[in-house]
Amino acid sequence: MKKAILLFLTAALACGLIACSGGNTDKSAGKHGDSASNHPVEYATVDPSTIRSSFEKGEKLVENSFDVKNMNVRTQDDDGGALYQYWSPKEETNADSLSKEIELDGHKLTLGETIIGELEDYDWKLEKSSDTEQPNEVIAITLNKDGKYCAVQPKPNDTDQALPIADLPLSAVITAVREFSLPYTYSGITAQSTLKDVLDALGTPNKMITLCSDDTGVSLELDYGTTKRDGNQVTDFTVTIYLTCDTENNTAAVSNLSLSQETYTAEESK
C-alpha cells in the first residue's frame, strides 16, 4: 500500500513537472509522454556491459559505505536493461528515533498532525483534482511555488462518506528531484546532502538498501521505518531517501526523499 501511495504521488509530481516544462523533448519528459508536437522521442540504448560495469562500481560504493556483511542480499537482472541489488537486515528492527516532521520552504509540517487546510495559509499554489476525498480514495496534491514542487497526500478516506480534504491530516510528502524541489530539511538532510550526511543523520537503513544501474545511471534507495501498535491499530511510518551515485568518484548525493504514514487494523495486515 505504501509503495502504491508513493508511486501515485510521484506520478502526480511528474505530471506537474511536465506541465511546467511546456512539453520539452528532453529525456525526463519523454519518460512520461510525448512532446508537445506529439512526436515520440528516441533515445540511445546503453550497452548492457556498461550498465553492469557501473553496477559493480555501485556495489563497491555500498560495501564501502555500509556494514552489509551480515545482511540478506538479493540480485535482480532485468535482461540487461537494468540491474538491482537489495540488502536487508536479517532481523527486523524499528527506527524509533525517526522524525515525522519536515521543514518545507521554511514551514514545519508533521505527518499525522498538520491539517491539509493549513497549507492554504502558505504561499504555495495547491494543485488537486478535487476538494473532497471519496471513500477508499487517495488524492494527491502538488505544491507549486516559482517552478519548485512537492507532492503531499491527505490521510486516505477509510469512512463510508466523502470528506473535505482541507479537514484531513497530512499522511505523505514526496519532494521533487533536486533542481525542481521546494527547499526542504529533514533531520538535517537537504537537497544538497551527500550519502555521508544521510548516514550521519539516520544511520544504516533498518529496512532496505536498493542499488539500481540502468541507462540513466546508478542510484541508491535507502528505506527506514518504524511500526507502532496501539491496541488494534497499527501505524507504519516510512522514510525513503533517494540518491544519485557518482561511481567514478565513489560518492552519492541526495536526489529527493519521501515520508509516509499509514494506519490500519491488525486484521487488515494479515
Buried (B, 14 or more C-beta within 10 A) or exposed (E): EBEEBBEBBBEBBBBBBBEEBEEBBEEBBBEEBEBEEEEEBEEEEBEBEEBBEBBEBBBEBBEEBBEBEEBEEEEEBEEBEBBBBBBBBEEEEBBEEBBBBBBBBEBEBBBEEBBBEBBEEBEBEBBBEEEBBEEEBBBBBBBBBEEBBBBBBBBBBEEEEBBEBBEBBBBBBBBBBBEBBBBBBBBEBBBEBBBEBBBEBBEBBBBBBBBBBBBBBBBBBBBBBBBEEEEEEBBBBBBBBBBBBBBEEBBBBBBBBBBBBBBBEEEEEE
